[in-house]
Amino acid sequence: MALVKKPVTGMKDILPEEMEIRDYVIRVIKETYRSFGFTPIDTPCMEHIENLCSKQGGENEKLIFKVLKRGEKLKLESAQSEADLVDLGLRYDLTLPLARFYANNANRLPSPFKALQIGSVWRADRPQRGRYRQFTQCDIDILGEPSNLAEIELILATTTTLGKLGFSGFEIRINERGILKAMAAYSGFLEEDFESIFITLDKMDKIGSFGVAQELEKEGYARESIETYLRLFEETAGAPSGKEAVELLAGKLGEFLDARLKQNLEEIIESVETTKTADFCMVFDPTLVRGMGYYTGTIFEIAIPEFGGSCGGGGRYDRMIGNFTGNQVPACGFSIGFERIILLLLEQGYQIPSRPKKTAYLIEKNYPAEKLCGVIQKAQKERAEGGQVLVVRMNKNKKFQKEKLLAEGYETFEEFFKDR
């Protein structure tokens, strides 16, 4: 059987040019998040299948790469269900592994705990621009902080990072699950139907208001409730962004909306707008749902015009850790869309600022061994001073070799011949 040289569908080989940018971006992310007090951790790439299938991951639970039992535990001939075959799965995000990590290690961690986690995740999704089946996530989370200080710090850390990478004019869209529920209740929907309605609402940016109305009608909901519901979005859409839009919607919802939710959202928006260092704006978006089933409060998303879709998001998930321990722990997180950020930087021809000087030492093929140590020592000295030095044998076609090295960013060349 012939070997296949192409990578698996939805996964990709990363060439040196992209890898250099990825390394730089991760360095900026880590440095910035550390400056906000976040501490790096790591978790295994595989999780217990019962954790991954706990009805907290929304649609992502349908996209799990499941792992067969190993060795004597795998009994194909007697298996009657999937549970007899599968006991592990590749993680589909970093949030659920973090909740398990915290539940297992809370007594050794400070409270509140500010976690930074960067790693690969896997989803058996349909590949498209900026979406892969294996991709890197960069998460920051604050565990044990019940106040909106968590949301404010998460948004500021993430937007500061984007600003350092040269992004400007983007939006942080924000909403509150409590507001979503209040809008549904005001419109006459039953509480047991809320999650189903939100799943349909989450398609608003793809199918529009008319498409949402059609889907809700097909599901059997009353036309009067659907019209009332969609009218709320239409009326709010004409309002200014931020606090003014929250105020307008709260006025319409009246007693259906807890005044504390309105105040909480307004404080987050005002605090971020007042203290931000990057060029972006906070936008209240009542259609924002975020598909993960574990969100309990504030939710937010990054919208960068050049991409045309979400470039990251997060929110509050105060009940997830309690599913492991029985004790509820307030939690809030933000995941930056690393792969999409990299895609945009590559499309913009991004150049890494202040990179070290790159020099290539070209050594003639038959260069004497007794002289080679002197060349390597010289390279070592330059490396110790912060330079990047490539020591390589000289090709027969030296002109072509130099052209390739120039394309890789090598600025200067030194040549070493046996008779010099």
N, C-alpha and C positions, 0 to 999 in steps of 0.2 A: 504494500500500500504506500502510495506517494505521500511524503510529508507536505504539510501546508505551511507556506511561508507568511501568509497574511494573518494578522491578529484576529482573535475571535470577534464576531459581530458585536458592535456596541462598545468595544474596547480598542485602544490604540497604542501604537508605539510612539514614544515621545523623542523627537530628534533633539540634538544638542542646542540649537537656537532657542527652542521653546523651553527646554529644561533649564537653561540659564535664567530665563525670565521667571519661570516657576520658582526656582530657588530664591531669586531676589524678592519676589512678592511674598513668599513665606517668611523670609527674613524681616521684611517690613511689618507684616502682620504680627509676628511674634514680638518684635521690639515694641510696637505700639500697644498691643494688648498687655504686655508686661508692665508698661508705664502706667496702666490703669489698675494694676494690682492683680491681674489674672495669673494663675499658676498652671503650668503645663502638666497634663496627665496623659495617660494612654490606656486603652482598653483592647481586649482581643478582637480580632476581625470576625470571629464566630460567637454566636450567642445560643443559649438554650432555645429550642424551637417554641416552647411554651411561652417564653418571654416575648419572642417576636410576634407570636400569634395571639396576643392578649387583648385584641380589639382596641388598641391605642394608636396604631399607626395609620389608620384610615386606609386609603386605596393602596398604600405601599405594602400592606400585608398580602396583597395579591401578587406582588412582584418579588417575593423572597426567593433567593437561590437556596434551595434546601439541600442538606447534606445527608447522604445515606449513613446508616449505622455501619460500623466497621467490624471486620473479623467475625468472631462467633456470634456477635450481637445481631448481625444481618442474616435473617432467615427468610429468604425470598419464597421458598416453597410453602411456608406456613403463614405468610403475611396475609391479613384480611383487610387492613386499612393502612392509610398513610402513616399513622402513628406507629405501626409495626416496623416501618422502614426508615423513618426519619427521626433524628433526635436533635440535630443542630441546624443552623442556618447562617449565612453570611449577613452581617448587620446591614440594614437598609438606611440607617442614619446613625448619628452619634449620640442622640438624646436618650434613647432607651438604654444603651450601654452605660451612659453616665449615671442614670438613675439607679441601675443595679450596682455600679461602682460605689456610689455614695451610700446606698443602703448597706453595703458590705464593709465600708471603711469609715463611716461617719464618726466613730469614736476617736479616730486618728486625724481628723480634719478640723480646721477652724470653722467657726460659724459667725457670719456667713462665709461660705466657701465660693471663691471666684475661680472657676475652672476654664482652662484653655485646652482644646483638643483638636488636633489636626490628623486626619487619616482617611484611608480609602473606605468607601461604602459601595454596596452593590445592589442594583435593582434590575429585574428582568423587564425593562421598559422598552418602548419603541424608540430606537435611536433617532435623533434629529439634531439640528444645529444647537450646540451648547448643551446637549443632553446625551449622556453615555450610560452604559450599563455598569461600568466601574468608573468612579470619579472621586475626587478629593473634596472633603468637607472641612471647613474651618469654623469651629464653634466656640463661642464663649457663653458661659452660663453662670448665674449667681444663685446659689442654693442657700436657703435659710433667711432670705431678706423679704419680708412681707410687703414692704412699702414700695411706692413707685420710684424710689431711688434706683432700684434694680433696672427698670426699663430705661430710665434716663441715662445711667452709666453705660448700658449695653448699646444704646443708639449712638451716644457720643463716641464710644470707642470704635464702633464700626465705621461711622462716617468720617472720623478723623483718619482712619486707615485708608479709606477710599480717596480722601483729599490728598494724602501723601503720595498716592499712586497716580495723581493727575486727573482724577474724575471731578467734574463740577456740573452744576445745573441739574442734578438728579433729585429724586423725591424719596422721602420715607413716607409710605402710606401707612396709616394707622387706623385701627378700629378696636372694638371691645366686644367680646363674645356676649356680654350682658346686653349690649345695645342691639346686637343681632336678634337676641331672644325677645327683647322688648318690642322691636319692630314686628316680629312674627306674631306676638301676642296681641298687639294693637290691631293687627290686620285680621284677627279672628281665627288664626291657626291654633290647633291643639298642641300642647307641649310635647306630646309623644311623637309629633310629626316634625319637630324643629330640625333635627339633624338631616332628615331626608330633604327638607326644603333648602337647607344651607348647601347641601351637595349640588342641588340644581342652581342655586344662586351663584355658586363658585364658577359657573360656566358663563357668567354674564359678559366677560370680556371677549369670549369666543363666539357666542350665539346671540348676544344682544338681549335687550329687554323683551322683544317679541318672542324670541326663542325660549327664554325662561318662562314666559307666560304659557306658551304652547306645551312645554314639558310639564308644568304644574297642573295644567288642565288634564293632560293625559293621565296623570297620577291620581285624578279624581278630586282635586281640591276645588272649593267653591269659587266661581268666577268673581264674586264680589270681594272675597278675601284677596284673591290674586291682584285685582285692580287696585285695591287699597294699598297692598304691599308695594307694588311697583310704583305707585304714585309717590310714595315716600322717597324713593330713590330719585325720581325725576325732579321733585321739588328741591331736594338737597343738592342735586347736581349743579343748580344755578347759583348756589351760595358760594361765598369766598371760602378758600381752604382754611384748614386749621380750626382755631377756637370758635370762629363765627359760625362755621358749618355745624359744629357740635351743638352750639347754642340753638341754632335754628331747628335741628332735629329734635332736641330735648323739649323744645317748646311744643312741638306737635305731639310727641309721645306722652307728655304729661305724667300722670301717675303710673303709667306702665314702666317708666324708667326710674331706677334708683338714682337719686340725686348725687350719691357718692361716686357712682360710675362716671357721671358727667364731670364732676370736679376732678376726679383722678386723671381722666384723659386730658382735660384742659391744663392741668398742672404739668403733665409730661410734655405736651406740645409747647407750652410757654417756656418751660425750663430749658428744653433742648434748643429752641429758637434763640433764646437769650445767650446761651453759653457756647454755642457751636463754633468750631474753627474752620469747617469746610463749607463750600458753596453748595447748599442744597436747601430744600424747603420741606416742612412737615405738612402732609396733606391728609385730612380726615377722609377716609373712603369707606362708606357704610356697606359697600358691596364686597369688601375684603373678608374672606372666610378663613383661608389657610386650611388645607384639607386634613391635617393631622387630627386624629380624634382626641389627642391628649390635651389640647389647649383649653384653658379654663377662664381666661380673662383677656388682657390686652394682647393684641396681635399686630404685627407690623411686617412690612415688606419693602425691599429696595427696588425702585424702578429707575433704570438708566435709559434715557431716550435712544441711545445708539443700539441697544439690544432689542427693545420692543417687548420685553417681558420681564419677569421677576429675576433679579440678580442676587437673591438672598432673602431671608425672612426669619421670623421667630415669634416668640410670644411667651405668655405665662402658662405654666403647667403645674398647678399646685397639688394635683392629686396623684401624680405618677409614682413618686417615691413611696407614698403610702401604700401603694399596691404591693410593694415588696415587704414593707415593715409593719404596716398597720397604723403607723403614726404619720400624719400628714406633714409635709415639709414644703414651705413655699419655694417655688423655683421659676426661673425665667431665663430664656436663652435667645441668642441671635446667631444665625449661621450665614456667613458670607458666601455668595455663589462663586466659589473659587474658579471653577472651570470656565464659567461665563466671563469672569473678569479677565482671565488669561486670554480667552478668545478675542475679547475687545482690544486688549493691549497688542496682540499680534496683528490684528487687522489695522490698527493705528500705526504700525511700524514702531512700536515703543522702543526707546533706547534707554538702557539702564544708566542712571546718572552715576558719576564718580566711580566708575569701575576701575580696577587696578590696570596699570600699563601691562600690555601683553607683548612679550618678545619671543621670537623663535630663534633658537640656535640650530643652524643647519650644519651637520657634520658630514664631511666627505666619507664615502663608503669604506675606504681602506684607511681611515684615520688611525694612527698608532695608539695602541692600548695605553702606553705609558703617558701619552699626552691627554687621553680622554678624562682622566681624573681631574686635571686642571680645569677643563671646560665645565665639568659637573660642579666643581667647587665654586666656580664663578657663578653658575646658575643658582646654587644654594644660597650664596651671599645675596644675590638680587631678590630671591624669594623671601629671605629673612627680612628684607627691607620693604616688603609689601608688594613686590612685583609678581607677575605671573609669567613663568618661563617654560616654554616647551623645548625639550632637547630631542631632536629627531634626526635620523639619517637623511642625507641629501638624495633626492630622487634624480633619475637620469634627466627627466624633463623638469628642470629647476624652475623655469618660468611658470609652468602650470601649477607646480607645488606652491609657489609663492602666492599665486592668484587665489588658490583655495584657502590658504592661511589668512590672507587679507580678508576674505569673505567671512572668516571665523573671528575676525576682530584683532588679529595680530598686527600691531602697528609698525614694529621694527624687526629687522633681521640681522643676525650676525652669522657669518659663514666661517667655517674652520676647515682648512685644507691640510693634507698630510705634509705638504712641502713648504708650509709657511709657519 
